[in-house]
Every structure is written in structure tokens, then in C-alpha cells.
Amino acid sequence: MLTVVQAFDRAPIAEVETDDAAALERKLQAAERVFRDRDGWLKPHQRIAILRKLAALMEGRRDHLAMQIAREGGKPLPDAIVETNRAIDGVHNAADELRSFAGREIPMGLSPAAENRWAFTTKEPIGIVAAISAFNHPLNLIVHQVAPAIAVGCPVIVKPAMTTPLSCLDLVALIHEAGLPEPWCQSFVTEENQLAEKLATDRRIAFLSFIGSARVGWSLHAKLAPGARSALEHGGAAPAIVDRSADLDKVIEPVVKGGYYHAGQVCVSTQRIFVHDAIAEDFTQRLVARVEKLRTADPTLKDTEVGPLILPREADRVAEWIGDAIKGGAVLATGGERLSQTTLRPAVLLDPPADATISTQEVFGPVVAVYRYGDLDEAVRQANSLPTAFQASVFARDIDVAMHAADRLEASAVMINDPTAFRTDWMPFAGRKESGYGTGGIPYTMRDMTQEKMILLRRS
């Protein structure tokens, strides 16, 4: 049995039965059986109906789902409510996408050898999907991995993070209640890394959807069965450049939101802030003043802005990184104190060394580092200096500066006057370099979970 605890105070919430190797084999066999029975595949209108009913069921449990996110994952309740709303909309998004989810005509007659032929493609489900998810968005991430599979007709086996399994189990139960037969969507709960790897790398798995650390993701990617595809979503130390032309009255709030949302436990959380020398003092004073007003408390309270880290050892690690940066010459402008087993006061570090851990690795905690710059291209060079790249921000009123930086930043998305953590669930979401592989976002995941088949007709 797995004991699930509240992230904030470590109080037990529930006991969850775990799966063993025999359970995994049963689930793989069940998924393979329904996928091989082509006559039993659900029609698009049936899948749409199931997704619509699922969204309605989630609406009816909105308050429960949001509170559960806050309890098991530690996300402040206002943000947990937003996550729940996004998850519901994401289910609708998957259903909506089916209205235009189609193949295409392949031109024929372009050479004498291709005369009198008509060709078109159809989209078919790729096969069984293994979805391994993360703790930081325990409901919406599962929706991003499972709803596309349901929409396109792939059986899916989903393994939640062991710290936050309840949101996943509730969603899977609601999916079955919405009418999807159980073999088409199954949960797999295990604390054994070997079993999680066995799920991902089994020869029957056609597609791996992985959200988590780069170390684990790339390791699994290298061990996939021949022919299997994957999408990996890792993280990075997201950079934000604040130009001298930026309107500081409008910059601080998005920077703070980007850096401290969910205590910084977001793969595109703002971590490295490069500020022009001309405004650095003013920016820093405003940033520190706002960060010191952030309410760090029990995430189930309605006015909490920053909650806990997911585990005590994560709080230990972040505190150690802060201490190491200070030893290296960084100035601690505010925060960093341990408030409980899992909570830290939001911190701002000034000018840590370029080789400090806080400057080179993803902190995944409530800390931002501020660096001064005089030359824009040098700031861009520093922003691009890491082996990770995901999303980035530029704050500027000077459009030439904004576009110059956006053009040169190594990122899959550059937000101008918006935080690095901005995301909608229908936009492409992808890490570059070590930060990931493939493209997330519900419509894009649906495309990845299908394969095209061309049909050619020769006219007599």
C-alpha cells in the first residue's frame, strides 16, 4: 500500500493499493486485446460523447478536484482551481479537435507514371500509449496525456507520480463513468522504478508520453522497443530579459508570477532574470518588495500565493543551492528561510556566479536569480549558455529590442511582456536540446498518437 500525504504538513490523506508485475501484465494484455479487435474500435462520435460526458462529470466535481490538487500536490488553492478549469477545458479541446482531425489528399498526375490515380491519407491510432506523469500538475498533465489518447482511439496506461496519485485515480474513474470501457484507459500505480521502466519499454507500447526529469526521460527513450515513438517533457532554468525600455509598473507582477507560481515547481518557471544596468537598482527594489509580500502558507487556504515543495528533501536541496550561491558571492536580497519541513520563504539572489548550481541547473523551487547586463547580445548569450532550452521572456517597450532578443533566444517559445510560465493548453509546448523531445499541447499530442496511412486508387 502507498500512503499519500499532504505536501504542506505531511498529514496522511489516503492509502492507495499499488500494482505489481502481474497487474502490469494483465493491463498490457487487456490493452493489446482491445486494440487488436479493430471491429471493436470506438467511432469518433462515440469518443466525442465520452469526452463531453467526462468534462461534465469533472464540472460536477470541480471543488473536490481543486482541493485534492492543493492537498496532495501543494499547489495554492486559487491556482488549483485554475488547473481544474484548464483540465476540463482540455477535455473539451480534445473532443473539439476531432471535428477537423483528418488526413489529406496526395497529389497524383504530376508525372505520366502517376496518371489516373487518386490518393489520400487517413489517420489511425498508433497503438498502446504508456503515459508517465509528474506531480506538479497532477490533474492537468494527466488530461494532456490521456485525453488525446482517448480522442484518437489509443488504449492508454497511465502512471501518476507517487506523491500525487489521487487526481489521476479520480480522473480514470470518471473516464470509466463517462462510458469508456476500462481496457482503453487504465491506471498503473507503482513505487518500483523497474516496473515503471517495464511499462515504458514493453514491446507492446507504441508511444511513450513522459513528463519528468531529463535523466529518467532520456534513459527511457534510449530503451524503447524498436519502432516505438515518444514525447518527453523535461525542464530548464528559464531566462527572462528585462530591457531598459521595459515598463517596470507592468513587469514585476508577471515576473513574480513566472518565478514563484507553484513555488517555482514548473518546468518553465522563471529562474534567471537578466536586467539592464540602467534599471537594475529600481527593478531589484520593486521585485524584492513584491516578493516579500507573497503569502507563503497552507495551500488549501484561499489567500495563499506560495505553497510547499513536494517533499522535505526538495526543500533541503533548494536551501543548499541558496547557501552555495551565497558562498560563491551572490547576495541574498530576501527570503530563503526554512518555514517548515516543506516550505521556504521565497528568495531573490543577486548576481550569483555563472557556474553556481542556481545559474546552471533547474532549481524547481521558490528562487529567482537576478543578473545585470549592459549589452543585449551578451545577455542573450548567457541565456542561451545552458544545455536546456524551453520557454523564455523578453520585457521591453522597444519593439526592435524585443524582436532582436526573441529572434536570438534559444527557446521553443519566447513571450514578449509575459512570463516564461505562460501556457494555453492548445498551443505547442516543447523543450529543446536536453529539455525534451516532441511537442506537447493537446492537438499536437493527438497528431503524435496517430500515424497516417495512404490509400491509392487506380482508375481504369
SVG drawing of the C-alpha trace seen along z (x, -y; Angstrom):
<svg xmlns="http://www.w3.org/2000/svg" viewBox="-22 -54 55 66">
<polyline fill="none" stroke="black" stroke-width="0.4" points="0.0,0.0 1.0,-3.6 0.4,-6.3 -0.5,-9.6 0.2,-12.6 -0.5,-16.3 2.5,-18.2 2.2,-21.0 2.1,-19.2 2.8,-15.6 -0.5,-14.5 -1.9,-11.3 -4.7,-11.6 -5.3,-8.1 -4.0,-4.6 -3.7,-3.5 -3.2,0.1 -0.2,0.5 0.3,2.7 2.8,5.4 4.3,7.1 1.4,9.4 -1.0,6.5 1.1,4.7 1.0,7.8 -2.8,8.1 -3.2,4.4 -1.0,4.7 -2.8,7.8 -6.2,6.1 -5.0,3.0 -3.5,5.2 -6.7,7.2 -9.0,4.2 -6.6,2.6 -6.2,5.8 -10.0,6.0 -10.4,3.5 -14.1,4.1 -14.4,3.0 -12.8,-0.4 -15.0,-3.2 -16.2,-5.5 -15.2,-9.2 -18.8,-10.3 -18.6,-7.8 -15.3,-9.1 -16.6,-12.7 -19.6,-11.7 -17.4,-10.1 -15.1,-13.2 -18.1,-15.5 -19.6,-13.5 -16.2,-13.3 -16.0,-17.1 -19.4,-17.4 -18.5,-14.9 -15.4,-16.9 -17.5,-20.1 -19.6,-18.4 -16.6,-17.5 -14.7,-20.8 -14.3,-21.8 -13.2,-18.3 -10.6,-18.1 -9.2,-21.5 -8.9,-20.8 -7.3,-17.5 -4.6,-19.2 -3.9,-21.6 -3.7,-18.8 -1.6,-16.1 0.4,-18.4 0.7,-21.6 -0.5,-24.0 -2.2,-27.0 -6.0,-26.6 -6.5,-29.6 -4.1,-28.1 -5.5,-24.6 -8.9,-25.9 -7.3,-27.3 -5.7,-23.9 -9.0,-22.2 -10.7,-24.6 -7.9,-24.1 -8.2,-20.3 -12.0,-20.5 -11.3,-22.8 -8.6,-20.4 -11.1,-17.5 -13.3,-19.7 -10.3,-20.7 -9.6,-17.1 -13.2,-16.5 -13.3,-19.7 -10.1,-18.8 -11.8,-15.6 -14.1,-17.8 -11.1,-18.7 -8.8,-15.8 -8.3,-14.3 -6.0,-13.1 -5.2,-14.9 -5.2,-14.4 -1.8,-13.4 -1.5,-14.9 -1.3,-12.4 -1.0,-13.0 2.2,-15.1 4.1,-12.7 3.0,-10.3 3.6,-7.4 1.1,-8.8 -1.8,-9.4 -5.3,-8.1 -4.7,-7.7 -6.3,-9.3 -4.6,-9.1 -5.5,-10.3 -4.4,-9.6 -6.3,-8.6 -5.2,-8.9 -5.1,-5.7 -4.3,-5.3 -0.6,-4.4 -1.2,-1.8 -0.9,-1.4 0.2,-4.5 2.2,-4.5 1.9,-7.8 4.2,-8.5 3.3,-11.8 4.7,-14.3 3.5,-15.7 3.4,-19.4 0.1,-19.5 -1.4,-16.2 -4.7,-16.6 -4.0,-18.7 -0.9,-16.8 -2.8,-13.5 -5.5,-15.2 -2.8,-16.2 -1.6,-12.6 -4.9,-10.7 -7.5,-12.9 -5.6,-12.8 -5.2,-9.1 -9.0,-8.7 -9.8,-11.1 -7.7,-9.3 -8.6,-5.8 -5.4,-4.6 -5.6,-2.4 -3.6,-4.2 -2.0,-3.0 -1.1,-6.0 1.3,-6.0 1.0,-9.0 3.7,-10.4 3.7,-8.5 3.4,-11.7 0.2,-12.7 -1.8,-9.6 -5.2,-10.7 -6.0,-13.2 -5.1,-10.6 -7.2,-7.8 -10.2,-10.1 -9.9,-11.1 -9.6,-7.5 -12.6,-6.6 -14.6,-9.5 -13.4,-8.3 -14.9,-4.9 -18.1,-6.5 -18.3,-8.6 -18.6,-5.3 -15.1,-4.4 -14.5,-0.6 -11.8,0.0 -9.2,1.6 -9.0,-1.6 -7.8,-3.6 -6.1,-2.0 -4.0,-3.4 -0.8,-1.8 0.4,-2.7 3.8,-1.6 6.7,-2.8 9.1,-0.4 11.2,-2.1 11.9,1.2 8.1,1.7 7.7,-1.8 10.6,-1.1 9.0,2.2 5.8,0.3 7.5,-2.2 9.8,0.2 7.5,3.2 7.4,4.3 3.6,3.7 3.9,0.0 3.8,-2.1 4.1,-5.5 5.6,-6.8 4.4,-10.1 6.9,-11.1 6.8,-14.2 9.6,-14.4 13.3,-14.6 15.7,-14.7 17.8,-11.9 14.9,-9.5 13.3,-10.6 16.3,-10.2 17.1,-6.9 13.7,-5.5 13.9,-7.0 17.1,-5.0 15.4,-1.8 12.2,-2.0 11.2,1.1 12.1,0.8 9.5,-1.3 8.1,-2.9 7.8,-6.7 8.0,-9.1 7.3,-12.6 9.5,-13.8 8.8,-16.9 11.6,-17.9 12.5,-21.4 15.1,-24.1 16.3,-27.3 14.1,-29.6 15.6,-33.1 13.8,-36.5 15.5,-39.6 14.3,-42.9 15.3,-45.8 15.9,-49.4 12.7,-50.3 10.5,-47.9 7.6,-49.5 8.5,-48.4 5.0,-49.2 3.9,-46.3 6.8,-43.9 7.0,-43.0 3.8,-41.1 4.4,-38.8 8.0,-38.2 6.9,-37.2 4.1,-35.0 6.6,-33.3 9.1,-32.7 7.0,-31.7 3.9,-30.1 3.6,-26.7 6.7,-27.6 8.7,-27.5 7.9,-23.8 7.1,-24.4 9.2,-23.2 9.2,-26.7 9.4,-28.7 11.3,-31.9 14.7,-31.3 17.3,-33.6 16.5,-37.3 18.8,-39.4 18.2,-43.1 19.8,-46.1 22.2,-48.1 20.2,-51.3 17.2,-49.9 18.7,-47.2 18.5,-49.0 14.9,-50.1 13.9,-46.7 15.5,-44.9 13.9,-47.1 10.5,-46.6 11.0,-42.9 12.2,-42.4 9.3,-44.5 6.7,-42.4 8.3,-39.0 8.3,-39.9 4.6,-40.4 3.9,-36.9 1.8,-34.9 3.5,-31.5 1.2,-29.2 -1.1,-26.2 -2.1,-25.8 -5.7,-24.9 -6.3,-28.5 -7.9,-30.8 -5.3,-33.6 -2.1,-31.5 0.2,-32.6 3.1,-30.2 2.8,-26.7 5.2,-23.9 7.7,-22.0 6.6,-18.5 9.0,-16.7 11.2,-17.7 14.3,-16.6 13.4,-19.1 13.3,-21.9 16.7,-20.7 18.1,-20.8 16.9,-24.2 18.1,-25.6 21.5,-24.1 21.6,-25.6 20.9,-29.1 23.6,-28.6 26.1,-27.5 25.3,-30.6 25.9,-32.9 29.2,-31.2 30.2,-31.9 29.5,-35.6 25.8,-36.0 23.8,-38.5 20.6,-37.2 18.3,-40.1 15.4,-38.4 13.9,-35.1 15.4,-31.6 14.5,-30.8 13.0,-27.4 9.4,-27.9 8.5,-24.2 9.5,-20.7 8.5,-21.6 8.2,-25.4 10.8,-28.1 10.3,-31.8 10.5,-33.0 14.1,-34.1 15.8,-36.5 19.5,-36.1 21.6,-38.9 24.5,-38.1 25.3,-34.5 28.4,-33.2 27.9,-31.9 28.9,-28.4 26.8,-28.3 24.2,-25.5 21.4,-28.1 22.8,-29.5 23.2,-26.2 20.5,-23.8 16.8,-23.8 16.0,-24.8 12.4,-23.8 11.9,-25.9 10.8,-29.4 14.0,-31.2 15.0,-33.6 18.4,-34.9 19.0,-38.5 22.0,-39.3 22.9,-42.7 23.9,-43.3 25.0,-46.2 24.9,-44.6 21.8,-42.8 23.7,-40.2 25.7,-39.3 22.5,-38.8 21.2,-36.6 24.5,-34.7 24.2,-34.0 20.5,-33.0 21.5,-30.5 24.5,-29.1 22.9,-26.1 22.2,-22.6 18.5,-23.1 16.1,-25.4 12.3,-25.6 10.4,-28.9 11.9,-32.4 10.7,-36.0 11.6,-39.5 10.2,-42.6 10.6,-45.7 8.6,-48.5 11.2,-48.9 10.0,-46.6 13.4,-46.4 14.9,-45.1 12.1,-42.7 12.3,-41.2 16.1,-41.1 16.1,-39.1 13.2,-36.9 14.9,-36.1 18.2,-35.0 17.0,-33.3 17.2,-29.5 13.7,-28.6 10.6,-26.9 8.6,-29.9 9.5,-33.5 7.0,-35.5 7.2,-39.3 5.9,-41.1 4.6,-37.9 6.1,-35.4 8.1,-32.3 5.5,-30.1 2.6,-31.3 0.8,-28.5 -2.5,-27.6 -3.5,-24.0 -3.9,-24.2 -0.5,-25.9 2.6,-23.9 4.7,-23.2 8.1,-21.8 11.6,-21.6 14.7,-22.0 18.1,-20.4 18.1,-18.4 14.7,-19.9 12.6,-17.5 11.6,-15.7 8.5,-16.2 5.7,-18.7 3.1,-18.8 -0.3,-20.6 -3.5,-18.6 -3.8,-19.0 -0.1,-18.2 -0.2,-15.2 -3.2,-13.9 -1.1,-14.0 1.8,-12.2 -0.5,-9.5 -1.6,-8.7 0.0,-7.6 -1.0,-8.3 -2.0,-5.6 -2.1,-6.4 -4.7,-4.8 -4.2,-4.9 -6.9,-4.1 -6.0,-3.5 -8.8,-4.3 -9.3,-2.0"/>
</svg>
